[in-house]
Amino acid sequence: MPAGTLYRGREGMWSWVAHRVTGVLIFFFLFVHVLDTALVRVSPEAYDDVVATYKTPLVACLEYGLVAAILFHALNGLRIVAVDFWSKGPRYQKQMLWSVVGIWVVLMVGAIYPVLGHAARELFGS
């Protein structure tokens, strides 16, 4: 790797990349959400059709991905605030990142049934 390269592929770079990717994904979700909600004024029947597609197992998996993106983005954002505003933050940023990842995993495991329960019942029966 050339001397003076800012990123070396460590935890800080990957958290930066993940924070940007999750932010873009959340933005696109909000964009689509505004468009589909605006559809109710254009054609209520088309809106009903779109909402019906949201009840499919595929969309439930996408919702789980959305929950994952929002949770990581929020937790990592709190970590970034701590790094920026706590005098010892930069010294402990790696430990805080692994704490964020651990909390995120626990919350994602807890979100499996509430988010994917309907899809599992639809696919495999009650």
Secondary structure, 3 states (H helix, E strand, C coil): CCCCCCCCCCHHHHHHHHHHHHHHHHHHHHHHHHHHHHHHHHCHHHHHHHHHHCCCHHHHHHHHHHHHHHHHHHHHHHHHHHHHHCCCCHHHHHHHHHHHHHHHHHHHHHHHHHHHHHHHHHHHCC
